[in-house]
Amino acid sequence: MTEIKKTEAAPVMDAAETQWRFASALAKATIIPKQYQGQPANCFVAIDMARRLNTGVMEIMQNCNVIHGNPSFSARYAIAMANKLGPFAGPISFDQKGTRGNESVTAYAVVAETGKRVEFTADMAMAKAEGWTSNPKYKSIPFVMLAYRSSSFLIKLYCPEVLFGMQTTEELQDVGMAKAVQSTVLEDMNEQIADGHKGEIAEAQEEETPSTPDPEPAAAAPSIGSDSDLF
């Protein structure tokens, strides 16, 4: 009798089924974030991410946010993961400079294997050019926001596996606000253009409409005076 060899797909399917049962049970919990309660599919994704990143499911749930339909990690969590799993000899550090309106933050770290310092700087000039300042937090807490941005770029460049191919929550929020502002500006411009066209059309219609000449005055009837005027 020919022996039937087990394919590699079987263990994968078994693991997926086990993961789904775990997700279904987890979705019944009331102490997990709202977007996971009663949503076994969302829990399944969180479990899978936790498995791939070798971390806890609750840790993923608490730090994974969906912005404009896209999953993202908070910048704080990305920094924590880079400090824990990245190639750096120590934690990511920051150098703040500048005065009000001209702030800049440099995120830097030392690569353990080479001893080389790597860094990335984000400043208000970049924030304005990219439209991030549509987010009011760049006025109230500029150094914090720039620290998030500079560290996010540093992580993407030197340890992209930390973000699991995703963007940070702050990046998606900034982009969403910038797009909203651009959309509003475009709508205003379109309204102004439409109003201008309406005025031009009205003027053109006035020019094309022939003017009606004023009626000629009727001839005055001869006045009739007294009887003596007739003779």
Long-range contacts (C-beta under 8 A, 24 or more apart in sequence): 19-44, 19-47, 19-48, 19-51, 20-44, 22-47, 23-47, 26-57, 32-58, 32-61, 33-61, 33-62, 35-66, 36-61, 45-71, 49-164, 52-164, 53-81, 53-164, 55-81, 65-169, 67-169, 67-172, 67-173, 67-176, 68-172, 68-176, 70-166, 70-167, 70-172, 71-166, 72-166, 72-167, 72-168, 72-169, 72-171, 72-172, 73-163, 73-164, 73-166, 73-168, 73-169, 74-168, 74-169, 74-170, 75-148, 75-149, 75-151, 75-152, 75-168, 75-169, 75-170, 76-148, 78-151, 78-152, 78-155, 78-162, 78-163, 78-168, 79-151, 79-155, 81-162, 82-109, 82-151, 82-154, 82-155, 82-159, 82-162, 85-159, 85-161, 85-162, 86-155, 86-158, 86-159, 86-162, 87-111, 87-112, 87-113, 87-158, 87-159, 88-112, 88-158, 88-159, 89-115, 92-151, 92-154, 92-155, 94-147, 94-150, 94-151, 96-143, 96-147, 98-123, 98-124, 103-142, 103-143, 103-146, 104-146, 105-143, 105-146, 105-147, 105-149, 105-150, 106-150, 107-147, 107-150, 107-151, 107-153, 107-154, 108-154, 109-154, 109-158, 111-158, 118-154, 118-157, 118-158, 119-154, 120-150, 120-151, 120-153, 120-154, 120-157, 121-150, 122-146, 122-149, 122-150, 122-153, 130-174, 130-178, 131-174, 131-175, 131-177, 131-178, 131-181, 131-182, 132-174, 132-177, 132-178, 134-174, 134-177, 134-178, 134-180, 134-181, 135-173, 135-174, 135-177, 145-170
